[in-house]
Amino acid sequence: MKRLRVIVVGVGVMGKYHANVYAALPNVDLVAVVDPNPSRRCEAKEAYHCATYPSLEAFLAETTADAASVAAPTSLHYSITQQLLEAGIHTLVEKPVATEVKQARQLAMLSQEKGLVLQVGHITRFFQAVDILNQQVSNPYLIEARRLTPYSRIRDVGVILDLMIHDIDIVLGIISSDIEEISVSGHALNGSPHEDVAAAQIVFANGCIARFLASRVAPDAERSLVVAEANQTLRFDFAKEPHTEIAIFRPLQDEGAVSHVVVDRRVVADENPLRKELEHFLARIHHQAHPIGTLEDDLRSLDLAMRLQAQISDRNKSKIHIPH
Ligand SMILES: NC(=O)c1ccc[n+]([C@@H]2O[C@H](COP(=O)([O-])OP(=O)(O)OC[C@H]3O[C@@H](n4cnc5c(N)ncnc54)[C@H](O)[C@@H]3O)[C@@H](O)[C@H]2O)c1
């Protein structure tokens, strides 16, 4: 199998994880990292013994690569990914693929025209727990997803594109029905130009109600998902990463009253979903795998996230802000 020359664009917190995985994979050479921050470049040079560049332009002026991971700030995903694809480089871009659906469509078209793999880093698609969810659930009537954290580094986009998009992608992975109603509210706090808290409710044409709560100003971290069907309810607790606790309840009819019993409780360990994600990306480049989640799936998740965000912006324009 041909060895691939790979680069990482943006070696902050997430980019370092990408670089660590590439550095440990067989048949891959991490040839360079790109980051305008000199101390990040210095750390990367020491850790991976690879070349470093302050910009993608500087890298492309000198050389090229077979594949790249983009883990730069979200607002730069579109322009960086476009440059990489134009240069003929297979690209894995961290979620969300772009900050506008139109841009995401352009990137999808460009990758198809060029015959290049474009994969979006929806890491939850590589969680064993999400796999179990996809296999176990067929017709939910109620879904509740909570993703709360006390702090987020991301400041260039709001909590919907930062955190809620993970749950949106999981939910759209199990509900293929059209979206009928959307309602959402949110708050921008501490002078932030983007929402830090958002609560959304989506009603699908098949009747399923999905509720999402995301916050990056919460006192504690919490990540959970509850999916209710007529004959079972599944509860996922993702907060103890890399372990996910899964509980499955069945309703019992007892003289007219309904109670629930736990019929299964287990813990699954997702030791390194990022490694699975990057291995999948490389396998697709080698034509050895079909996409787990298509670009259409990515566009659908981004489209819903952007609709929620637009509704919050419209609402907040006519509102008095919370003092801070
Ligand atoms: N899939 C996930 O679970 C997950 C988790 C965290 C972050 N992310 C995504 O990863 C991205 C990065 O997040 P992060 O938390 O690592 O942020 P970060 O701030 O820690 O890192 C961003 C890095 O990009 C660099 N950078 C800035 N401009 C650049 C440019 N023009 N070219 C190259 N590099 C540039 C910065 O210097 C910094 O080192 C975001 O889009 C975020 O949504 C995904």
Ligand as a Chemical Component Dictionary entry (heavy atoms), coordinates in Angstrom:
data_LIG
# 
_chem_comp.id                   LIG 
_chem_comp.type                 NON-POLYMER 
_chem_comp.pdbx_formal_charge   0 
_chem_comp.three_letter_code    LIG 
# 
loop_
_chem_comp_atom.comp_id 
_chem_comp_atom.atom_id 
_chem_comp_atom.alt_atom_id 
_chem_comp_atom.type_symbol 
_chem_comp_atom.charge 
_chem_comp_atom.model_Cartn_x 
_chem_comp_atom.model_Cartn_y 
_chem_comp_atom.model_Cartn_z 
_chem_comp_atom.pdbx_ordinal 
LIG N1  N1  N 0  -14.714 16.622 16.653 1  
LIG C1  C1  C 0  -14.640 17.081 17.879 2  
LIG O1  O1  O 0  -15.085 16.462 18.845 3  
LIG C2  C2  C 0  -13.982 18.409 18.118 4  
LIG C3  C3  C 0  -13.549 18.745 19.394 5  
LIG C4  C4  C 0  -12.917 19.967 19.583 6  
LIG C5  C5  C 0  -12.754 20.825 18.512 7  
LIG N2  N2  N 1  -13.202 20.478 17.277 8  
LIG C6  C6  C 0  -13.057 21.399 16.138 9  
LIG O2  O2  O 0  -11.670 21.571 15.865 10 
LIG C7  C7  C 0  -11.412 22.908 15.472 11 
LIG C8  C8  C 0  -10.278 23.465 16.312 12 
LIG O3  O3  O 0  -10.668 23.472 17.655 13 
LIG P1  P1  P 0  -9.595  23.496 18.838 14 
LIG O4  O4  O 0  -10.369 23.328 20.066 15 
LIG O5  O5  O -1 -8.451  22.585 18.556 16 
LIG O6  O6  O 0  -9.099  25.017 18.753 17 
LIG P2  P2  P 0  -7.698  25.617 19.192 18 
LIG O7  O7  O 0  -7.908  27.069 19.342 19 
LIG O8  O8  O 0  -7.110  24.851 20.335 20 
LIG O9  O9  O 0  -6.760  25.346 17.920 21 
LIG C9  C9  C 0  -6.854  26.024 16.699 22 
LIG C10 C10 C 0  -5.442  26.142 16.111 23 
LIG O10 O10 O 0  -5.555  26.664 14.787 24 
LIG C11 C11 C 0  -4.481  27.595 14.597 25 
LIG N3  N3  N 0  -4.783  28.490 13.485 26 
LIG C12 C12 C 0  -5.353  29.725 13.506 27 
LIG N4  N4  N 0  -5.390  30.238 12.245 28 
LIG C13 C13 C 0  -4.847  29.285 11.418 29 
LIG C14 C14 C 0  -4.584  29.224 10.026 30 
LIG N5  N5  N 0  -4.917  30.236 9.210  31 
LIG N6  N6  N 0  -3.991  28.119 9.531  32 
LIG C15 C15 C 0  -3.640  27.100 10.342 33 
LIG N7  N7  N 0  -3.866  27.098 11.681 34 
LIG C16 C16 C 0  -4.470  28.176 12.204 35 
LIG C17 C17 C 0  -4.369  28.303 15.951 36 
LIG O11 O11 O 0  -3.106  28.951 16.103 37 
LIG C18 C18 C 0  -4.529  27.116 16.903 38 
LIG O12 O12 O 0  -3.300  26.497 17.198 39 
LIG C19 C19 C 0  -12.736 23.666 15.594 40 
LIG O13 O13 O 0  -13.316 23.795 14.336 41 
LIG C20 C20 C 0  -13.605 22.768 16.463 42 
LIG O14 O14 O 0  -14.988 22.837 16.125 43 
LIG C21 C21 C 0  -13.789 19.289 17.060 44 
# 
loop_
_chem_comp_bond.comp_id 
_chem_comp_bond.atom_id_1 
_chem_comp_bond.atom_id_2 
_chem_comp_bond.value_order 
_chem_comp_bond.pdbx_ordinal 
LIG N1  C1  SING 1  
LIG C1  O1  DOUB 2  
LIG C1  C2  SING 3  
LIG C2  C3  SING 4  
LIG C2  C21 DOUB 5  
LIG C3  C4  DOUB 6  
LIG C4  C5  SING 7  
LIG C5  N2  DOUB 8  
LIG N2  C6  SING 9  
LIG N2  C21 SING 10 
LIG C6  O2  SING 11 
LIG C6  C20 SING 12 
LIG O2  C7  SING 13 
LIG C7  C8  SING 14 
LIG C7  C19 SING 15 
LIG C8  O3  SING 16 
LIG O3  P1  SING 17 
LIG P1  O4  DOUB 18 
LIG P1  O5  SING 19 
LIG P1  O6  SING 20 
LIG O6  P2  SING 21 
LIG P2  O7  DOUB 22 
LIG P2  O8  SING 23 
LIG P2  O9  SING 24 
LIG O9  C9  SING 25 
LIG C9  C10 SING 26 
LIG C10 O10 SING 27 
LIG C10 C18 SING 28 
LIG O10 C11 SING 29 
LIG C11 N3  SING 30 
LIG C11 C17 SING 31 
LIG N3  C12 SING 32 
LIG N3  C16 SING 33 
LIG C12 N4  DOUB 34 
LIG N4  C13 SING 35 
LIG C13 C14 SING 36 
LIG C13 C16 DOUB 37 
LIG C14 N5  SING 38 
LIG C14 N6  DOUB 39 
LIG N6  C15 SING 40 
LIG C15 N7  DOUB 41 
LIG N7  C16 SING 42 
LIG C17 O11 SING 43 
LIG C17 C18 SING 44 
LIG C18 O12 SING 45 
LIG C19 O13 SING 46 
LIG C19 C20 SING 47 
LIG C20 O14 SING 48 
# 
